């Protein structure tokens, strides 16, 4: 670890360096010009354990040197000792405000120098050790978070594979809805992390349909009132499948499953929520889900054109859909087609 010594008098530098050299793991670099010392700080800030500077120097005094050195990235917390004569006590407050850590009085005592430098180096090593431990902990937390995210994605894929066994179109539908959800969320200026979470969570919006009988799920014609009631139960069943997890992703997925069929005017299901009482996630997925359903072939209907589907979404803003989500969707929807 370097100890920087700065004094315009070469003899003082030599005496200071000799007093310090006996300290273990200590490499002295002495300078007589502040500019040279600053250049060394700029190139070696992370390797300097302590700096000792005289006050009276031509061109730049010790206080100005400390201010300049403190501005160098990586040098903000390095201990700096100001060397002053006994009649310069008035300068100490100025030096402290500039960032000085301690003071040595001239004429200095080699024993006092070694003791102070040793103590300050030990404190700086402890600070660096804490910083390195904090960096290690940060890396470990990030690695653990990435592992959790990967496992959550794996769970999502497994749930989607289970749903695809019921209906081959399900996998394609949820992938397209996820892309549309991301589009709308970005149009609403949501943070990137929230956009990603919403998009992934939305892939589970219809997971409750795994409990719907094939005779209803794949029926090529209109549903009877009883069949419609059974189909609508998939929202609540999806919530039950997904709820209770400590995972924020699963909590958001449960929220979406339960609310993506609610309507802005309160006429939706299962709870009849209205307006902003419907979570934003459900309002976003409602737009994406209906648009993709309209533009896709289903057993009971042919696909609409994107223009027809968009006109339907626009016409139902404020009744079925959140007007803000519709506006974001219309603004972000690519003119050449839906996102991949």
N, C-alpha and C positions, 0 to 999 in steps of 0.2 A: 504494500500500500504506500502510495506516494505522500510525502509531506512537503508542501511547497513553502519555500522561504523567500521572502522578498524584502530586500533592503538595498538602498543605493550605495551603501558603504560595503565594499567587498570584505573588509575585516569583520564587520558585524555578521555578515552571512557565514563566514568561515567559523566563527565562534558558535553561532547558533547551530550550524550543521554538525559540528563536532559534539555538541552537547546531546544532539538527537540521535546520532548514528548508532549509539549503543542500544537503542530500543529495538527489540526483535521485530522482524518483518516490516522494517521501516526503511524506505528508500527516499533520501533527501534530494530534492531538485531546487537549487537556489538561483535567484535572479536578481539583477541589479536594476532592471528596467521594467516598470509596470506593464508595458505593452507586450514584452516577451512572456511575462508571467500570465497575462490574460490569454495569449495564444496557447500556452500550455494548458490552461484551464479548459479552453474551448475544445482542445484535442483529447483531453484525458479526464474530463469531469467525473466520470463514474469510477475512476481509479484513484482519485485523490481522497485521502482520509482526513487531511487537516491542512490548513493554510495559515501561515504566520506572516504578517505584514507590518512593516514599519509605517509610521504616519508621515514623517517629513521626507518627501521625495520630490525631485523636480518634475514638472509636467503634470503629474497626477499624484495626489496625496493618497494616504492609505484608505481614507473614507471613500474617496471616489473609486479606488480599486475594488473595495468590497462591494459597492453598489454595482459596478460593472460585472464583477464575478458572479454575484447573486443572480444576475439576469441570464446567465448561461444555463441551459437546460441540463439537469442532473447535478448541478452544484448548489441547488437551493438550500439543502440541509447539511452541507459539509461544514464542520466547525471552522471558524475563522478567529484567530487570535490577533489582536492589535497590540503592537509594541509601542509604548509611550513612556516618556520620562515622567518623573514624579510631579512636575509642574504643569502637566498637560491634562489634568483631571477634567477640565472643562470640555475637552474634546470627547470624553467617553460617552456622554449621552448621544452626541452626533454619531459616533461609531456604532453604538447599540442600535440606533434607529436605522442605520445603513445595513445592519445585519451581523455585526460583530458578536461573537459568542463569549469571548473571554479577553483578558488583558494581561500583558506582562510589562513590568516596569523596568526602565533602564536606570542604572546598569543591572543586567539580569544575572540571576544565579543559575548556573548549570543544573544544580540539583532540582531547583524549582521548575526549570524548563522541562527536564525529563519527567518529573511527576505530573505536571499539567498535560504535557503532550501525551503521555501514556494513558492518562485518564480519559482525555478527549478521544483518543483513537479507540479505546475500548468502548466508549459510548457510541461512536460512529459505527464500529463493527456490529454492535448490538442492533443499531437501527437498520443497517444493511441486512442483517440476519432476519429481522422481523419483516422487512420488505420482501425478501426472497421467500420467506414462509408464506406471506400473504399472496405472492404471485403463484406459488405452488398450489395453495388452497384454491385460488381462482381457477387454475387449470383443472384441478380435480373436480370442482363444481361444474365447470363447463362440460367436462367429459361425462360426468354423471347425468347432467341435463340432456346431453346429446343421446346417451344410451336410453334414457326414459322416453325421449321423443321417438327414437327408432322403435322401441317396443310398442308405443302407442300406435304408430303407423302400422306395425305388424298386426295389432289387434283389429284395427280398422279394416285391413285387407282381408283378414280372416272372416270378419262379419260380412263384408261385401261378397266374398266367395260363397258364403252360406246363402245369401240372398240370390245370387246368380243361379244357384241350383233350381230356384223356383221359376226364374224368368231370365232368359239370356239377355234380354234387352236392358235389364236392370243395371248391369255393370256399365254399359255405354251411357245410359241416362245419368247415373250419378257422376260419371266423369265429366259429362258436358255441363251438368248443373254446377259442379265445383268450379269449372272455368268461368261460368257466368257469375257466380257468387264473387269470385275474386275481382272480376271486372266491375261489378257494382260497388264492392267495398272500396276499391281504388278510386272510383268516381266520387265516393263520399269522403275521400281524403283520410281514410282510416290508416293507422300505422301499419307498416309492412308486416310486423309480427301478428297483428290482429287479422290482417287480410289472409295470411297463411293459415292461421288457426280456423278462421271461418270457412275457408275453402275446404280444408281437410274434414272438419266436423260436419260439413254439409253432406258429405258422401254417405252419412248414416241417417239421412232424414227420413228414408222410407224403410228402415230396418224392421219396423213393426209389421210390414207386409208379409214377413215370413210366417205369420200366424193366420193369414187370410187364405181360405180354401182356394184351390186351383179353379174350381168351378166359377168362382167370383173373380179372382185375379185375372184369369185368362179368358173371361167371357167375351165373345165377339160382339155382343149386342148390348143394349142399354140394361142397366141394373134395375132390379125391382127395389121398392122402398126398403124392404128388409135386407136385401143384398147391399144396398147403399149404406145402411146403418152399420152392417158388419164391416164393410170396407173402411168406413170412417173411424172405426175403432183402432186402426193401425197407428194413428198419431199417439194416442194414449199408451198403447202397447209398446211403441218405440221408446217413449219416455221411460216406462218401467224397465225395459231391457237395459237402458243406458244409465239410469240414475243411480245414485249411491256411491259413485266412484270419487276418489280424492283427486283424480286427474282433471285439470281444468279443461282439457280437450273433450273428455267424456261428458263433463258437466255442460259444456257448450253444445255438444251433440244432442244430449237429452233435451236441452232447451229448444233446439231447432226441431227435433222430432215432434215435440209437443205443440209447437206454435206455427209451423210453416203453412198450415191450412186455416189459420185465423185470418180474418179480413179487417181492413182498416175501419169499415163501418160497423163492425161488431157482429156481422152475420155469419162468421165462419165457425169452425169447430176445432177442438172439442170444448173449449171453455167460453166461447163467445166474447173473447177479448176484443177491444177496440183501440184504435189510435196508438199512442205511444205506450199504452199498457201492454202491447205486444212487444216482446223484446226485439231489438234491432236485427238480431240474427234471423229471427223468424220472418221479419218483414222483407229482408234481403232475399232469403231463400224462396219466399212465396213468389216473387217476381221471376227468379231464375227457373224455378220448378215449372210454373205455368207456361213460360215461354218455350222451354224445351219440350214440354208435353204437347203443346200446340204444333210445334214444327217437326214432330216425330210421328211415324206411322204407329198406330196402336191397333189391337184386335178389333176395336169398335169404330175406328175412324182412319181417314187418310191424313197425311201431314199437311199442315197449312204452309204457305210461303212465309218467309221471315217478315215481309212487309205486312201481311195480314195479321201475323201474330203480334208484331210491334204495335200496329194500330189498335188491336184489342187491349194490349197492356196500357197504352196511352188513354184509351177511352174509359178504362176502369181505375185510373188513378184517382184516389180520393174516395173510392167505394170499396173495391177489392184490395187495392194496393196503396202503400205509403207513397204519396206524391214525390217525396224527396228521393226515394229509391228508384221510382220510375224515371225521374228526370236524370239521375245519374246513369241509369241503364241506357236510356235513349242517347245520352251524350257520349257514352263510352262504347256503344255497340259498333263494331267495325262495319263500314259501309259494304265491304265485300263479303260479309258473312260472320257467323259467330266464331269466337275464339276456339282454337284447337283444344 
